[in-house]
Amino acid sequence: MRGDGTKVSLRRDYVRAQTAANMLEHRYGSTVLNSREQDRGVRGLEPAEIETTRRTGAPEPVRYTLERKVRAAATVSKTEAEFVRRVCADGVLIRPRYDRGTTGTVVGYSVAATPARGDRATGTAPVWYGGGRLSKDLTLPRLRDEWDTSAPANEAAAQEWRAARQRSAVTVGNGRERAGLDPAMYARAAADMDRWNTYLASVPTSDRAQWTRAAGRASGVFAAWSARIESTPGPLAAASASLAQSAQTPAHTRGEGAGARMTAAAGAALVLLQATTTDPTAAMALLLHQLMRTLDAVAAAHRAAGEADRAAQLVDVRARHLDALHTRLANPMTAASAFEVHHESVRRGQLRDAATVSIAAPESAGRSTRPGVRRTQHDRSGRER
């Protein structure tokens, strides 16, 4: 209840508070948060999530891991059915959310980490996260913008959702997600990304829909690569997280994409996720170079739009995480250990300490790649908001 006895409307009052805070930031010359100014912020961590991360000693909150896995699966998939199968195959629990009062029309989804043996023994229930809680651009309607939505594809998706809801086996055992790819495809993926970067150079900086979509797809490529080779969050995961922030748009905003041009990112993600080898090659170094060009292009678009802080964060991620990795990949003498460098830091506890710092860092911190803490109760509903 408010002081005047009226009932609080959390959603309406929250919006009013954010509007007032933005007005005061401008009036008194304080730091203006781009996330609030542009309504592009990433959801903060709940106190319960932070406590669970510290208690279990995990290198990052489970929501970050789930987001990266879902993003990788979404980027590489051609259909909704394939997406469901990929998420399930990655050891993630997924369930559909049906339209109100029906069990036929799927309008959303939720995911949860598969409970550990100890959690199963104690009866601890999984914590479910709706797509919108993972990231604003991972809601099911947004993801469907990238997939085949023909009648046969929709029927196949309905079958996979029913199987996921019942936690039964997937309905297709020979989907494209099970195919191994020739490592020579790395060179082709790099060439595709080169053409995509050439296209991005022609996109006006004012076309926010295109740039947010491009950032989301590039984030998905890094996520797919990270999922394949990083046993703990490393340079590729950091790049994915930072680009994911650039992919955020208000929930009501939908824009037309670049159609077939965006498939370059999907193809690159497919190669990184399913090539029959992860041994570093010159083609792999070239592919990373093209991905760094994409990151630079997104940063330049932010800079041109007056979002200097966001651009600086992307540049910082490149300097701290990707430049050295690219140098090692491009050097045949050191390429073999290029993806193991960060593991020693994990053993010394440095990466875990860095993760803890990023959890507690405020949203406006220039070097943070993840949002700060949001002081609200932990929500297990998993609904997309």
C-alpha atoms as one frame of an Amber mdcrd trajectory, in Angstrom:
protein
   0.000   0.000   0.000   1.090   3.562  -0.677   1.135   6.265   1.974  -2.245
   7.535   0.768  -3.801   4.090   1.194  -4.000   3.204  -2.504  -2.738  -0.098
  -3.826   0.728  -0.207  -5.349   1.005  -1.049  -9.043   4.533  -2.445  -9.264
   4.799  -2.243 -13.029   3.325   1.254 -13.361   5.207   2.653 -10.358   8.474
   1.126 -11.558   8.088   2.838 -14.938   7.302   6.141 -13.250  10.332   5.806
 -10.991  12.598   5.088 -13.959  11.205   8.095 -15.838  11.785  10.339 -12.818
  15.318   9.028 -12.337  16.121   9.727 -15.995  14.775  13.260 -15.681  16.900
  13.924 -12.582  20.018  12.540 -14.264  19.619  15.072 -17.081  18.647  17.955
 -14.802  21.594  17.643 -12.413  24.264  16.448 -14.815  24.551  12.955 -13.351
  25.581   9.893 -15.336  22.729   8.979 -17.658  22.253   5.230 -17.846  21.831
   4.201 -21.467  19.875   1.146 -20.378  17.236   3.394 -18.844  17.470   6.099
 -21.522  17.064   3.641 -24.405  15.166   0.894 -22.541  17.889  -1.509 -23.626
  19.185  -2.790 -20.314  19.843  -6.399 -19.383  18.037  -7.784 -16.362  20.030
  -7.610 -13.148  20.739 -10.571 -10.911  18.426 -11.462  -8.081  19.986 -11.725
  -4.597  19.122 -15.427  -4.508  21.017 -15.983  -7.754  24.103 -14.299  -6.353
  23.923 -16.307  -3.150  23.529 -19.583  -5.025  26.523 -18.772  -7.223  28.718
 -18.029  -4.225  27.485 -21.027  -2.250  28.087 -23.506  -5.065  31.361 -21.976
  -6.200  30.132 -21.809  -9.786  32.183 -19.634 -12.158  29.052 -17.684 -13.123
  25.323 -17.520 -12.299  23.308 -20.312 -13.905  21.168 -17.778 -15.774  24.226
 -16.600 -17.709  25.067 -20.177 -18.673  21.489 -20.833 -19.767  21.364 -17.642
 -21.803  24.513 -18.563 -23.680  23.294 -22.091 -24.417  19.878 -20.893 -25.579
  21.427 -18.134 -27.690  23.786 -20.564 -29.386  20.964 -23.017 -30.130  18.713
 -20.247 -31.441  21.380 -18.761 -33.709  22.365 -22.028 -35.350  18.834 -23.439
 -35.768  16.783 -23.112 -38.934  13.488 -24.174 -37.347  11.783 -24.035 -33.989
  11.786 -27.839 -33.766  15.546 -27.906 -34.260  15.926 -25.277 -31.537  14.006
 -27.405 -29.031  16.087 -30.472 -29.878  19.353 -28.568 -29.565  18.447 -27.128
 -26.178  17.453 -30.569 -24.890  20.647 -32.132 -26.260  22.696 -29.555 -24.366
  21.378 -30.855 -21.058  18.936 -27.995 -20.510  15.353 -28.523 -19.385  12.870
 -26.684 -21.593   9.087 -26.456 -21.447   6.516 -24.607 -23.567   4.210 -21.872
 -22.367   0.819 -22.112 -24.032  -1.609 -19.368 -24.838  -3.913 -18.684 -21.927
  -6.507 -21.407 -21.515  -5.100 -23.669 -24.254  -2.573 -26.454 -24.684  -2.178
 -26.004 -28.410  -0.592 -22.653 -29.239   2.914 -22.186 -27.845   3.596 -18.512
 -27.137   6.722 -18.774 -24.990   9.100 -21.093 -23.231  11.081 -21.518 -20.040
  14.400 -23.222 -19.400  16.160 -24.565 -16.334  19.438 -26.238 -15.561  19.232
 -29.984 -15.101  19.303 -30.542 -11.313  22.530 -31.919  -9.888  22.487 -35.245
  -8.080  22.456 -33.508  -4.700  19.502 -31.351  -5.679  17.574 -34.401  -6.863
  18.319 -36.187  -3.587  16.965 -33.285  -1.546  13.993 -32.696  -3.832  15.143
 -29.191  -4.782  13.002 -27.957  -7.669  14.634 -26.510 -10.800  14.566 -22.720
 -11.136  12.869 -21.838 -14.417  13.666 -18.773 -16.527  11.425 -17.498 -19.299
  13.127 -16.497 -22.536  12.511 -12.836 -21.753  14.266 -13.197 -18.396  17.347
 -14.575 -20.110  17.460 -11.661 -22.541  14.949  -9.388 -24.231  15.886 -10.719
 -27.653  15.424 -14.374 -26.657  11.637 -14.342 -26.361   9.952 -16.872 -28.618
   8.304 -14.260 -30.898  11.717 -12.652 -31.496  13.380 -15.987 -32.196  10.661
 -16.940 -34.673  11.671 -13.945 -36.779  14.807 -15.902 -37.688  13.262 -19.333
 -38.355  11.227 -21.119 -40.987   7.582 -20.653 -39.990   5.946 -22.678 -42.763
   3.079 -25.019 -41.875   5.276 -28.170 -41.888   7.873 -26.449 -39.711   5.210
 -25.324 -37.250   3.767 -28.834 -37.012   7.223 -30.280 -36.353   7.741 -27.655
 -33.650   4.440 -28.578 -31.988   5.546 -32.212 -31.817   8.889 -31.317 -30.233
   7.198 -29.043 -27.693   4.864 -31.853 -26.680   7.834 -34.165 -26.242   9.694
 -31.536 -24.202   6.653 -30.930 -22.008   6.463 -34.645 -21.233  10.270 -34.879
 -20.942  10.261 -37.697 -23.446  12.656 -38.392 -26.293  12.787 -35.963 -29.192
  10.689 -36.958 -32.174  13.523 -36.696 -34.733  16.743 -38.608 -34.235  18.581
 -37.599 -37.399  18.189 -33.805 -37.491  20.863 -31.499 -38.880  22.077 -30.925
 -35.315  23.559 -34.441 -35.349  25.681 -34.007 -38.483  29.415 -33.565 -38.241
  30.969 -30.905 -40.496  34.273 -30.903 -42.355  36.826 -28.616 -40.603  37.471
 -27.074 -44.035  34.142 -25.289 -43.494  35.941 -22.846 -41.161  37.365 -21.086
 -44.214  33.949 -20.895 -45.852  32.417 -19.513 -42.634  35.119 -16.833 -42.513
  34.355 -15.868 -46.117  30.627 -15.661 -45.331  31.327 -13.433 -42.331  33.545
 -11.228 -44.511  30.630 -10.693 -46.907  28.327 -10.021 -43.962  30.713  -7.383
 -42.607  30.766  -5.744 -46.034  26.973  -5.628 -45.920  26.959  -4.163 -42.388
  29.150  -1.320 -43.621  26.201  -0.234 -45.781  23.640  -0.267 -42.949  22.798
   3.261 -41.702  23.691   3.834 -38.073  20.135   5.094 -37.590  18.727   1.651
 -38.413  18.605   0.411 -34.845  16.580  -2.698 -35.696  19.297  -3.924 -38.051
  22.136  -3.222 -35.645  20.489  -4.806 -32.633  19.715  -7.864 -34.724  23.288
  -8.007 -36.012  24.628  -7.747 -32.468  22.368 -10.582 -31.347  23.472 -12.841
 -34.182  27.150 -12.109 -33.580  26.615 -12.801 -29.886  25.126 -16.146 -30.859
  28.193 -17.060 -32.917  30.487 -16.337 -29.978  28.116 -18.289 -27.735  28.255
 -21.311 -30.039  32.052 -21.206 -30.115  32.196 -20.850 -26.347  29.814 -23.774
 -25.876  32.083 -25.984 -27.962  35.493 -25.227 -26.442  35.197 -23.308 -23.155
  34.536 -25.545 -20.173  34.320 -22.394 -18.048  33.445 -18.840 -19.187  36.360
 -17.455 -21.168  37.113 -14.810 -23.821  34.416 -16.025 -26.197  31.761 -16.036
 -23.478  32.752 -12.480 -22.527  32.383 -11.308 -26.123  28.997 -13.004 -26.397
  27.781 -11.339 -23.180  28.848  -7.860 -24.267  27.305  -8.139 -27.725  24.117
  -9.489 -26.145  23.718  -6.179 -24.327  23.748  -4.415 -27.688  20.966  -6.727
 -28.869  18.506  -5.460 -26.247  15.459  -3.501 -27.374  12.162  -2.695 -25.661
   9.846  -5.688 -25.504   7.243  -4.060 -27.763   9.777  -3.221 -30.485   9.943
  -5.457 -33.549  11.810  -4.658 -36.719  12.342  -6.150 -40.121  15.666  -7.880
 -40.483  18.127  -8.394 -43.296  16.660 -11.681 -44.455  19.131 -14.056 -46.023
  22.100 -11.869 -45.155  21.755 -12.823 -41.501  22.292 -16.492 -42.388  26.038
 -15.849 -42.528  26.107 -15.728 -38.742  23.992 -18.872 -38.497  26.359 -20.703
 -40.823  29.401 -19.638 -38.849  27.769 -20.742 -35.603  26.916 -24.115 -37.151
  30.529 -24.717 -38.144  31.869 -23.687 -34.747  29.387 -25.923 -32.979  29.587
 -29.010 -35.183  32.944 -29.139 -36.994  34.575 -32.501 -36.371  37.663 -30.874
 -34.855  38.397 -27.949 -32.542  42.133 -27.923 -33.251  43.190 -24.331 -34.001
  43.854 -23.558 -37.660  44.668 -20.508 -39.741  41.055 -20.523 -40.959  39.879
 -20.403 -37.359  42.079 -17.363 -36.759  40.585 -15.736 -39.856  37.061 -16.455
 -38.630  37.851 -14.839 -35.276  39.235 -11.837 -37.156  35.944 -11.476 -39.037
  33.969 -11.738 -35.806  36.145  -9.009 -34.298  35.337  -6.859 -37.341  31.645
  -7.393 -36.601  32.170  -6.356 -32.980  34.006  -3.240 -34.168  31.142  -2.411
 -36.536  28.569  -2.684 -33.745  30.764  -0.462 -31.538  31.031   2.112 -34.331
  27.242   2.119 -34.730  26.850   2.800 -31.002  29.411   5.605 -31.207  27.647
   7.225 -34.150  24.342   7.011 -32.250  25.845   8.899 -29.303  26.156   5.803
 -27.098  29.838   6.220 -26.291  29.745   4.168 -23.093  28.335   1.099 -24.862
  30.891   1.469 -27.651  33.702   1.733 -25.117  32.566  -1.450 -23.373  32.709
  -3.402 -26.634  36.162  -2.020 -27.459  37.311  -2.945 -23.963  36.063  -6.520
 -24.372  37.981  -6.835 -27.614  41.187  -5.481 -26.062  40.981  -7.581 -22.891
  39.659 -10.843 -24.325  39.957 -11.194 -28.093  43.160  -9.499 -29.292  45.490
 -11.839 -27.427  43.401 -14.878 -28.404  43.617 -13.901 -32.065  47.386 -13.417
 -31.819  47.821 -16.883 -30.372  45.563 -18.461 -33.000  47.446 -16.739 -35.811
  50.804 -17.998 -34.479  51.326 -21.692 -35.336  53.765 -22.064 -32.435  51.176
 -21.120 -29.826  47.869 -21.948 -31.524  47.607 -25.394 -29.933  47.188 -23.862
 -26.482  45.110 -20.873 -27.548  41.920 -22.058 -25.858  43.519 -23.406 -22.680
  45.100 -20.167 -21.471  42.199 -19.097 -19.293  41.973 -22.442 -17.469  45.078
 -21.706 -15.414  43.409 -18.503 -14.246  40.405 -20.565 -13.187  42.592 -22.868
 -11.136  44.122 -19.881  -9.386  40.664 -18.504  -8.700  41.181 -15.320 -10.716
  38.340 -15.915 -13.148  35.963 -16.783 -10.334  36.937 -13.591  -8.508  36.354
 -11.622 -11.708  32.911 -13.173 -12.059  32.057 -12.145  -8.510  33.162  -8.584
  -9.210  31.029  -8.409 -12.352  28.015  -9.660 -10.396  28.280  -6.807  -7.913
  29.375  -4.095 -10.356  26.900  -1.264 -11.062  25.346  -1.047 -14.485  27.191
   2.142 -15.350  30.646   0.677 -14.777  32.604   1.171 -17.966  34.368  -2.195
 -17.837  31.476  -4.384 -16.826  30.104  -6.899 -19.328  27.172  -7.913 -17.171
  24.481  -5.924 -15.338  24.375  -5.146 -11.664  22.167  -6.515  -8.916  18.425
  -5.868  -8.906  17.117  -5.970  -5.361  13.933  -7.940  -5.773  12.792 -11.361
  -4.680  13.866 -14.367  -6.718  11.144 -15.363  -9.149  10.625 -19.044  -9.976
   7.685 -18.523 -12.292   9.732 -18.460 -15.477   7.196 -16.252 -17.228   8.443
 -14.011 -20.007   8.274 -10.414 -19.045
